[in-house]
């Protein structure tokens, strides 16, 4: 008896990656370049922008690679909000 087995192809999005930890901010510029991007655009929530310094740290670590930011996002941001940014 011949078994056909499972075969196929799965294409994963190559730019999906999670970087975390204390040194993650320092890796932003390298990650932007790895993706082949010229610049990055920060999308954040008003509370993150106004109540913490994280957005400023991200922009600072990106330096000239930061194209700007949009602070009108909410948790689980719908694509229409990202497009608006």
Buried (B, 14 or more C-beta within 10 A) or exposed (E): EEEEEEEEEEEEEEEEEEEEEEEEBEEBBEBBEEEEEEEBEBBBBEEBBEEEEEBEEBBEBBEEBBEEBBBEBEEEBEEEEEEEB
